[in-house]
Amino acid sequence: MTIHFPGYETVINNVYDSGNEHVFSYWDTLNPDQKKHLLEELSTIHFETLQQLYELAKRNLPSLDFKPAPYTPVPKTDEEKKEFEKAKQIGIETIKKGKVAAFVVAGGQGSRLGFDGPKGMFPVGAVSKKSLFQIHAEKIRAYELKYDVAIPWCIMTSEANHDATLAYFEQNNFFNLNKEKVFLFKQNMIPSLDENGKLILESPCSIFRNPDGHGGSLTALYQSGTLDTLQALNIAILSYFQVDNPLVRIIDPVFIGFHRMHDAEVSSKALVKAYPEEKIGVFVQFSNNRIGVVEYSDLPLEKQYEKDEQGQLRYAAGSIAIHLFNTRFIASVTGSNVTLPFHVAKKSIPEYTDKGIHYITGYKFEKFVFDALPLTQHNFILETKREEEFAPVKNKTGVDSVESAQELMINLHKRWLTQKGIAISPKLKKIELSPLFAIEKDDIPQSLIILDKEEVYIE
Protein backbone atom coordinates (compact mmCIF):
# COMPACT_ATOMS: atom_id res chain seq x y z
CA MET A 1 0.00 0.00 0.00
CA THR A 2 1.35 3.42 -0.99
CA ILE A 3 0.46 6.35 1.26
CA HIS A 4 -0.14 9.83 -0.14
CA PHE A 5 -1.03 13.02 1.73
CA PRO A 6 -0.02 16.45 0.40
CA GLY A 7 2.61 18.22 2.50
CA TYR A 8 3.63 15.14 4.49
CA GLU A 9 5.84 13.33 1.98
CA THR A 10 8.96 13.60 4.16
CA VAL A 11 7.13 12.27 7.22
CA ILE A 12 5.78 9.29 5.26
CA ASN A 13 9.25 8.54 3.86
CA ASN A 14 10.77 8.67 7.36
CA VAL A 15 8.18 6.16 8.60
CA TYR A 16 8.99 3.72 5.78
CA ASP A 17 12.76 4.22 6.11
CA SER A 18 12.54 3.36 9.82
CA GLY A 19 10.55 0.18 9.16
CA ASN A 20 7.41 1.45 10.90
CA GLU A 21 5.00 1.26 7.98
CA HIS A 22 2.66 -0.93 10.11
CA VAL A 23 1.32 2.34 11.61
CA PHE A 24 -0.52 2.81 8.29
CA SER A 25 -2.37 -0.53 8.64
CA TYR A 26 -5.75 1.20 9.02
CA TRP A 27 -5.09 4.09 6.62
CA ASP A 28 -7.98 3.26 4.29
CA THR A 29 -10.47 3.32 7.18
CA LEU A 30 -9.49 6.83 8.32
CA ASN A 31 -11.19 10.06 7.34
CA PRO A 32 -9.02 13.04 6.22
CA ASP A 33 -8.88 14.57 9.73
CA GLN A 34 -7.78 11.25 11.26
CA LYS A 35 -5.13 10.80 8.57
CA LYS A 36 -3.80 14.28 9.27
CA HIS A 37 -3.82 13.60 13.04
CA LEU A 38 -1.74 10.45 12.58
CA LEU A 39 0.75 12.21 10.29
CA GLU A 40 1.01 15.18 12.70
CA GLU A 41 1.93 12.79 15.52
CA LEU A 42 4.46 11.02 13.31
CA SER A 43 5.99 14.35 12.28
CA THR A 44 7.05 14.97 15.90
CA ILE A 45 8.98 11.70 16.16
CA HIS A 46 12.78 11.61 15.85
CA PHE A 47 13.29 8.09 14.52
CA GLU A 48 17.07 8.22 14.92
CA THR A 49 16.69 9.02 18.63
CA LEU A 50 14.17 6.17 19.03
CA GLN A 51 16.63 3.75 17.44
CA GLN A 52 19.30 4.86 19.93
CA LEU A 53 16.85 4.38 22.81
CA TYR A 54 15.98 0.89 21.58
CA GLU A 55 19.68 0.01 21.50
CA LEU A 56 19.92 1.37 25.06
CA ALA A 57 17.03 -0.90 26.11
CA LYS A 58 18.74 -3.98 24.67
CA ARG A 59 22.07 -3.61 26.41
CA ASN A 60 23.09 -3.89 30.03
CA LEU A 61 24.62 -0.66 31.25
CA PRO A 62 27.73 -0.92 33.44
CA SER A 63 27.02 -0.04 37.06
CA LEU A 64 29.07 2.79 38.55
CA ASP A 65 30.82 2.50 41.89
CA PHE A 66 29.49 4.88 44.50
CA LYS A 67 29.44 5.75 48.18
CA PRO A 68 27.02 7.80 50.30
CA ALA A 69 26.93 11.49 49.36
CA PRO A 70 27.86 14.13 51.95
CA TYR A 71 25.00 16.34 53.17
CA THR A 72 24.36 19.09 55.72
CA PRO A 73 22.33 17.66 58.61
CA VAL A 74 19.63 19.33 60.71
CA PRO A 75 21.50 21.69 63.10
CA LYS A 76 22.18 20.51 66.64
CA THR A 77 25.00 22.67 68.02
CA ASP A 78 24.89 26.44 68.60
CA GLU A 79 27.51 26.88 65.90
CA GLU A 80 25.42 24.94 63.38
CA LYS A 81 22.33 26.95 64.32
CA LYS A 82 24.26 30.19 63.70
CA GLU A 83 25.20 28.92 60.24
CA PHE A 84 21.53 28.17 59.52
CA GLU A 85 20.53 31.65 60.69
CA LYS A 86 23.17 33.16 58.41
CA ALA A 87 21.79 31.12 55.48
CA LYS A 88 18.26 32.26 56.32
CA GLN A 89 19.21 35.95 56.14
CA ILE A 90 20.96 35.45 52.79
CA GLY A 91 17.89 33.56 51.56
CA ILE A 92 15.51 36.33 52.65
CA GLU A 93 17.61 38.95 50.84
CA THR A 94 17.57 36.80 47.68
CA ILE A 95 13.78 36.36 47.83
CA LYS A 96 13.15 40.06 48.46
CA LYS A 97 15.22 40.93 45.37
CA GLY A 98 12.73 38.96 43.25
CA LYS A 99 15.27 36.32 42.26
CA VAL A 100 13.15 33.22 43.08
CA ALA A 101 10.24 31.49 41.30
CA ALA A 102 8.30 28.31 42.10
CA PHE A 103 8.07 25.30 39.78
CA VAL A 104 5.61 22.44 40.36
CA VAL A 105 5.42 19.22 38.37
CA ALA A 106 1.68 18.50 38.08
CA GLY A 107 1.11 16.23 35.10
CA GLY A 108 -0.53 13.38 37.01
CA GLN A 109 -4.14 12.32 37.27
CA GLY A 110 -5.85 11.45 40.57
CA SER A 111 -6.96 7.98 39.44
CA ARG A 112 -4.98 6.13 42.15
CA LEU A 113 -6.83 8.26 44.69
CA GLY A 114 -10.21 7.41 43.19
CA PHE A 115 -10.41 10.98 41.87
CA ASP A 116 -11.44 11.84 38.32
CA GLY A 117 -9.27 14.80 37.34
CA PRO A 118 -5.81 16.31 37.73
CA LYS A 119 -4.15 15.23 40.95
CA GLY A 120 -3.53 18.87 41.85
CA MET A 121 -7.31 19.36 42.11
CA PHE A 122 -7.62 16.62 44.73
CA PRO A 123 -9.11 17.93 48.02
CA VAL A 124 -6.47 17.39 50.72
CA GLY A 125 -7.14 20.04 53.39
CA ALA A 126 -7.90 18.17 56.64
CA VAL A 127 -10.73 20.58 57.54
CA SER A 128 -11.10 23.00 54.61
CA LYS A 129 -10.94 20.29 51.91
CA LYS A 130 -8.87 22.71 49.84
CA SER A 131 -7.11 21.18 46.86
CA LEU A 132 -3.38 20.60 46.53
CA PHE A 133 -3.26 23.40 43.95
CA GLN A 134 -5.04 25.83 46.29
CA ILE A 135 -2.76 25.05 49.24
CA HIS A 136 0.34 25.56 47.06
CA ALA A 137 -1.11 28.77 45.58
CA GLU A 138 -1.92 30.17 49.02
CA LYS A 139 1.61 29.37 50.20
CA ILE A 140 3.08 31.29 47.27
CA ARG A 141 0.71 34.20 47.95
CA ALA A 142 1.69 34.13 51.65
CA TYR A 143 5.39 34.31 50.70
CA GLU A 144 4.63 37.22 48.38
CA LEU A 145 2.92 39.12 51.21
CA LYS A 146 5.58 38.17 53.77
CA TYR A 147 8.50 39.31 51.62
CA ASP A 148 6.71 42.03 49.61
CA VAL A 149 7.71 40.53 46.28
CA ALA A 150 6.14 38.94 43.19
CA ILE A 151 6.88 35.21 42.90
CA PRO A 152 6.23 33.66 39.46
CA TRP A 153 4.81 30.14 39.47
CA CYS A 154 5.57 27.60 36.72
CA ILE A 155 3.19 24.64 36.46
CA MET A 156 4.03 21.70 34.23
CA THR A 157 0.87 19.87 33.18
CA SER A 158 0.40 16.97 30.75
CA GLU A 159 -1.57 16.39 27.58
CA ALA A 160 -4.10 14.51 29.72
CA ASN A 161 -4.76 17.27 32.25
CA HIS A 162 -3.65 20.61 30.79
CA ASP A 163 -7.08 21.90 29.75
CA ALA A 164 -8.74 20.84 33.02
CA THR A 165 -5.93 22.43 35.06
CA LEU A 166 -6.10 25.72 33.16
CA ALA A 167 -9.90 25.82 33.49
CA TYR A 168 -9.61 25.16 37.24
CA PHE A 169 -7.22 28.08 37.73
CA GLU A 170 -9.37 30.38 35.63
CA GLN A 171 -12.52 29.40 37.56
CA ASN A 172 -10.73 30.21 40.82
CA ASN A 173 -9.21 33.49 39.61
CA PHE A 174 -5.74 31.96 39.92
CA PHE A 175 -6.24 31.95 43.72
CA ASN A 176 -5.51 35.70 43.84
CA LEU A 177 -2.07 35.31 42.29
CA ASN A 178 -1.08 37.54 39.38
CA LYS A 179 -2.23 35.37 36.45
CA GLU A 180 0.35 37.08 34.23
CA LYS A 181 3.02 35.36 36.32
CA VAL A 182 1.46 31.90 36.49
CA PHE A 183 2.87 29.90 33.59
CA LEU A 184 1.21 26.63 32.57
CA PHE A 185 2.87 24.42 29.95
CA LYS A 186 2.67 20.79 28.90
CA GLN A 187 5.12 17.99 29.49
CA ASN A 188 6.61 16.39 26.37
CA MET A 189 5.52 12.95 25.23
CA ILE A 190 7.72 10.21 23.77
CA PRO A 191 6.65 7.07 21.89
CA SER A 192 7.01 3.70 23.57
CA LEU A 193 8.42 0.81 21.52
CA ASP A 194 7.58 -2.88 21.28
CA GLU A 195 10.22 -5.55 21.91
CA ASN A 196 11.33 -5.29 18.27
CA GLY A 197 11.91 -1.54 18.56
CA LYS A 198 8.81 -0.55 16.58
CA LEU A 199 6.08 2.02 17.26
CA ILE A 200 2.86 0.87 18.94
CA LEU A 201 -0.60 1.95 17.78
CA GLU A 202 -2.89 3.26 20.50
CA SER A 203 -5.78 3.62 18.03
CA PRO A 204 -6.06 3.42 14.23
CA CYS A 205 -4.92 7.05 14.02
CA SER A 206 -2.64 7.57 17.03
CA ILE A 207 0.69 6.31 18.37
CA PHE A 208 1.08 5.13 21.97
CA ARG A 209 3.20 7.69 23.81
CA ASN A 210 4.07 8.27 27.44
CA PRO A 211 5.18 11.40 29.33
CA ASP A 212 8.98 11.74 29.24
CA GLY A 213 9.36 11.74 33.06
CA HIS A 214 9.93 14.50 35.59
CA GLY A 215 13.39 15.02 34.10
CA GLY A 216 11.60 16.22 30.98
CA SER A 217 10.29 19.16 33.01
CA LEU A 218 13.51 21.11 32.37
CA THR A 219 13.21 20.60 28.60
CA ALA A 220 9.51 21.54 28.67
CA LEU A 221 10.35 24.68 30.62
CA TYR A 222 12.83 25.66 27.90
CA GLN A 223 10.79 24.60 24.86
CA SER A 224 7.65 26.37 26.10
CA GLY A 225 9.52 29.67 26.24
CA THR A 226 8.90 29.93 29.99
CA LEU A 227 12.61 29.76 30.81
CA ASP A 228 13.29 32.77 28.58
CA THR A 229 10.45 34.65 30.27
CA LEU A 230 11.86 33.86 33.73
CA GLN A 231 15.33 35.01 32.76
CA ALA A 232 13.84 38.23 31.34
CA LEU A 233 12.25 38.72 34.78
CA ASN A 234 15.74 38.28 36.35
CA ILE A 235 14.75 35.03 38.07
CA ALA A 236 17.96 33.27 39.13
CA ILE A 237 16.58 30.32 41.15
CA LEU A 238 13.68 27.94 40.56
CA SER A 239 12.20 26.10 43.55
CA TYR A 240 11.13 22.71 42.19
CA PHE A 241 8.61 20.40 43.90
CA GLN A 242 5.92 17.85 43.10
CA VAL A 243 2.23 18.61 43.31
CA ASP A 244 1.36 15.73 45.66
CA ASN A 245 3.37 17.04 48.65
CA PRO A 246 1.21 19.56 50.59
CA LEU A 247 3.84 20.01 53.34
CA VAL A 248 6.62 21.33 51.08
CA ARG A 249 8.21 24.68 51.98
CA ILE A 250 8.00 26.13 48.51
CA ILE A 251 10.09 29.24 49.24
CA ASP A 252 12.51 28.26 52.01
CA PRO A 253 14.96 31.07 52.96
CA VAL A 254 17.37 28.67 54.72
CA PHE A 255 17.56 26.35 51.70
CA ILE A 256 17.92 29.27 49.29
CA GLY A 257 20.60 30.85 51.48
CA PHE A 258 22.71 27.68 51.59
CA HIS A 259 22.26 27.31 47.82
CA ARG A 260 23.77 30.79 47.40
CA MET A 261 26.51 30.27 50.02
CA HIS A 262 27.68 27.10 48.25
CA ASP A 263 27.45 28.70 44.79
CA ALA A 264 25.38 25.67 43.81
CA GLU A 265 23.82 25.10 40.41
CA VAL A 266 21.41 22.54 41.86
CA SER A 267 20.54 21.98 45.52
CA SER A 268 18.43 19.17 46.95
CA LYS A 269 16.62 18.30 50.15
CA ALA A 270 17.10 14.91 51.75
CA LEU A 271 15.52 13.06 54.61
CA VAL A 272 16.74 10.08 56.57
CA LYS A 273 15.05 6.94 55.27
CA ALA A 274 12.48 5.49 57.66
CA TYR A 275 13.49 1.89 56.87
CA PRO A 276 15.88 0.16 54.42
CA GLU A 277 13.25 -0.72 51.79
CA GLU A 278 11.60 2.73 51.70
CA LYS A 279 10.80 3.53 48.07
CA ILE A 280 12.85 6.69 47.65
CA GLY A 281 16.14 7.13 45.80
CA VAL A 282 19.31 7.81 47.76
CA PHE A 283 21.96 10.47 47.26
CA VAL A 284 25.35 9.01 46.33
CA GLN A 285 28.80 10.14 45.27
CA PHE A 286 30.06 8.31 42.20
CA SER A 287 33.65 7.20 41.67
CA ASN A 288 34.20 10.29 39.48
CA ASN A 289 33.26 12.41 42.56
CA ARG A 290 30.02 13.61 40.96
CA ILE A 291 26.89 13.62 43.11
CA GLY A 292 23.75 11.81 41.95
CA VAL A 293 20.76 9.74 42.98
CA VAL A 294 20.37 5.98 42.69
CA GLU A 295 16.74 4.89 42.45
CA TYR A 296 15.57 2.53 45.22
CA SER A 297 14.94 -0.19 42.62
CA ASP A 298 18.57 0.08 41.43
CA LEU A 299 20.19 0.07 44.91
CA PRO A 300 21.67 -3.41 45.53
CA LEU A 301 20.05 -5.25 48.44
CA GLU A 302 23.27 -5.39 50.46
CA LYS A 303 23.66 -1.60 50.19
CA GLN A 304 20.03 -1.07 51.27
CA TYR A 305 20.80 -2.74 54.59
CA GLU A 306 24.43 -1.62 55.00
CA LYS A 307 25.12 0.05 58.37
CA ASP A 308 27.82 2.51 59.50
CA GLU A 309 29.95 2.41 62.67
CA GLN A 310 27.06 3.84 64.72
CA GLY A 311 24.67 1.15 63.50
CA GLN A 312 22.74 3.59 61.29
CA LEU A 313 21.83 2.99 57.64
CA ARG A 314 24.82 3.97 55.51
CA TYR A 315 22.69 4.89 52.47
CA ALA A 316 20.18 6.92 54.47
CA ALA A 317 19.89 10.27 52.66
CA GLY A 318 16.72 9.87 50.63
CA SER A 319 15.71 12.12 47.73
CA ILE A 320 12.21 13.64 48.06
CA ALA A 321 12.03 15.62 44.78
CA ILE A 322 12.61 19.04 46.34
CA HIS A 323 15.31 20.96 44.48
CA LEU A 324 16.61 24.42 43.66
CA PHE A 325 17.79 24.97 40.07
CA ASN A 326 19.70 27.96 38.77
CA THR A 327 17.93 29.18 35.64
CA ARG A 328 21.33 29.65 33.98
CA PHE A 329 22.14 25.98 34.63
CA ILE A 330 18.78 24.85 33.18
CA ALA A 331 19.55 26.89 30.06
CA SER A 332 22.93 25.13 29.77
CA VAL A 333 21.41 21.62 29.82
CA THR A 334 18.38 22.34 27.62
CA GLY A 335 19.69 24.75 25.00
CA SER A 336 22.73 22.66 24.05
CA ASN A 337 23.80 19.11 23.26
CA VAL A 338 24.12 18.34 26.97
CA THR A 339 20.90 16.59 27.99
CA LEU A 340 19.61 14.38 30.78
CA PRO A 341 19.82 10.66 29.95
CA PHE A 342 16.78 8.52 29.28
CA HIS A 343 16.00 5.52 31.49
CA VAL A 344 14.31 2.40 30.18
CA ALA A 345 11.46 0.51 31.82
CA LYS A 346 9.95 -2.74 30.52
CA LYS A 347 6.18 -2.36 30.85
CA SER A 348 2.85 -3.81 29.81
CA ILE A 349 1.52 -1.52 27.06
CA PRO A 350 -1.92 -1.44 25.37
CA GLU A 351 -1.77 -1.99 21.61
CA TYR A 352 -4.61 -1.48 19.13
CA THR A 353 -5.28 -4.45 16.82
CA ASP A 354 -8.07 -5.71 14.51
CA LYS A 355 -9.52 -7.51 17.52
CA GLY A 356 -9.39 -4.47 19.82
CA ILE A 357 -6.91 -3.55 22.54
CA HIS A 358 -4.53 -6.16 23.88
CA TYR A 359 -1.47 -5.79 26.08
CA ILE A 360 2.09 -6.42 24.96
CA THR A 361 5.47 -6.09 26.64
CA GLY A 362 7.34 -3.02 25.48
CA TYR A 363 9.73 -0.27 26.46
CA LYS A 364 8.89 3.09 28.01
CA PHE A 365 11.50 5.83 28.20
CA GLU A 366 11.71 8.64 30.74
CA LYS A 367 14.11 11.14 32.25
CA PHE A 368 14.68 11.71 35.97
CA VAL A 369 15.19 15.28 37.16
CA PHE A 370 17.85 14.23 39.67
CA ASP A 371 20.08 13.18 36.75
CA ALA A 372 20.89 16.89 36.48
CA LEU A 373 23.03 16.55 39.63
CA PRO A 374 26.02 14.77 38.02
CA LEU A 375 26.11 17.54 35.39
CA THR A 376 26.83 20.22 38.01
CA GLN A 377 30.15 21.63 39.11
CA HIS A 378 28.69 22.67 42.48
CA ASN A 379 25.69 21.27 44.31
CA PHE A 380 24.40 21.10 47.86
CA ILE A 381 22.25 18.65 49.86
CA LEU A 382 20.33 19.76 52.95
CA GLU A 383 18.61 17.42 55.39
CA THR A 384 15.01 18.22 56.26
CA LYS A 385 12.59 16.64 58.73
CA ARG A 386 9.98 14.26 57.37
CA GLU A 387 7.31 15.48 59.79
CA GLU A 388 7.84 19.06 58.64
CA GLU A 389 8.14 18.75 54.87
CA PHE A 390 7.22 15.41 53.36
CA ALA A 391 3.62 14.21 53.14
CA PRO A 392 3.17 12.67 49.67
CA VAL A 393 -0.40 11.91 48.61
CA LYS A 394 0.01 8.86 46.38
CA ASN A 395 -2.43 6.26 47.67
CA LYS A 396 -6.05 6.19 48.82
CA THR A 397 -5.15 4.47 52.11
CA GLY A 398 -2.08 3.24 54.00
CA VAL A 399 1.46 4.49 53.39
CA ASP A 400 1.77 7.87 51.61
CA SER A 401 -1.99 8.25 51.58
CA VAL A 402 -4.52 11.04 52.01
CA GLU A 403 -4.95 10.04 55.66
CA SER A 404 -1.20 9.96 56.42
CA ALA A 405 -0.69 13.36 54.72
CA GLN A 406 -3.56 14.96 56.65
CA GLU A 407 -2.26 13.52 59.91
CA LEU A 408 1.19 15.03 59.23
CA MET A 409 -0.37 18.41 58.39
CA ILE A 410 -2.55 18.38 61.53
CA ASN A 411 0.39 17.37 63.75
CA LEU A 412 2.60 20.11 62.29
CA HIS A 413 0.01 22.80 63.05
CA LYS A 414 -0.56 21.40 66.55
CA ARG A 415 3.21 21.54 67.20
CA TRP A 416 3.37 25.15 66.03
CA LEU A 417 0.59 26.13 68.44
CA THR A 418 2.13 24.21 71.34
CA GLN A 419 5.55 25.78 70.70
CA LYS A 420 3.89 29.21 70.78
CA GLY A 421 2.30 28.33 74.13
CA ILE A 422 -1.25 28.45 72.74
CA ALA A 423 -3.74 26.19 74.54
CA ILE A 424 -5.39 23.36 72.58
CA SER A 425 -8.55 21.66 73.80
CA PRO A 426 -8.31 17.89 74.44
CA LYS A 427 -11.45 17.70 72.30
CA LEU A 428 -9.56 18.93 69.20
CA LYS A 429 -9.11 16.22 66.57
CA LYS A 430 -8.41 18.21 63.43
CA ILE A 431 -6.88 21.64 63.00
CA GLU A 432 -5.82 23.37 59.80
CA LEU A 433 -4.11 26.73 59.46
CA SER A 434 -4.43 28.42 56.09
CA PRO A 435 -1.03 29.39 54.66
CA LEU A 436 -2.50 32.91 54.39
CA PHE A 437 -2.85 32.91 58.19
CA ALA A 438 0.55 31.38 59.00
CA ILE A 439 3.19 30.15 56.59
CA GLU A 440 5.47 29.29 59.51
CA LYS A 441 5.26 29.08 63.30
CA ASP A 442 6.44 32.65 63.93
CA ASP A 443 3.50 34.05 61.93
CA ILE A 444 1.00 32.87 64.55
CA PRO A 445 -0.07 35.73 66.87
CA GLN A 446 0.44 35.07 70.60
CA SER A 447 -3.12 36.24 71.25
CA LEU A 448 -4.71 33.44 69.19
CA ILE A 449 -7.48 31.52 70.95
CA ILE A 450 -8.43 28.06 69.64
CA LEU A 451 -12.14 27.27 69.82
CA ASP A 452 -13.24 24.33 71.96
CA LYS A 453 -14.31 22.19 68.98
CA GLU A 454 -13.33 18.88 67.35
CA GLU A 455 -12.44 20.55 64.03
CA VAL A 456 -10.93 24.02 63.66
CA TYR A 457 -9.95 25.90 60.50
CA ILE A 458 -8.19 29.26 60.78
CA GLU A 459 -7.96 31.48 57.69
Buried (B, 14 or more C-beta within 10 A) or exposed (E): EEBEBEEBEEBBEBBEEBEBBEBBBBBEEBEEEBBBBBBEBBBEBEBEEBBEBBEBBEEEEEEEEBEBBEBBEEBEEEEEEEBBEBBBEBBBBBBBEBBBBBBBBBBBBBEBBEBEBBBBBBBBBBBBEBBBBBBBBBBBBBBBEBBEBBBBBBBBBBEBBBEBBBEBBEEBEBBEBEEEBBBBBBBBBBBBBBEEBBBBBBBBBBBBBBBBBBBBBBBBBBBBEBBBBBBEBEBBBBBBBBBBBBBBBBBBBBBBBBBBBBEBBBBBBBBBBEEBEBEBBBBBBBEEEBBBBBBBEEBEEEBBEBEEEEEEBBBBBBBBBBBBBBBEBBBBBBEEEEBBEBBBBEEEBBBBEEEEEEEBEBBBBBBBBBBBBBBBEBBBBBBBEBBBBBBBBBBEEEEBBBEBBBBBBBBBBBEBBEEBEBEBEEEBEBBBBBBBBBBEBEBBEEEBEBEEEEBBBBE
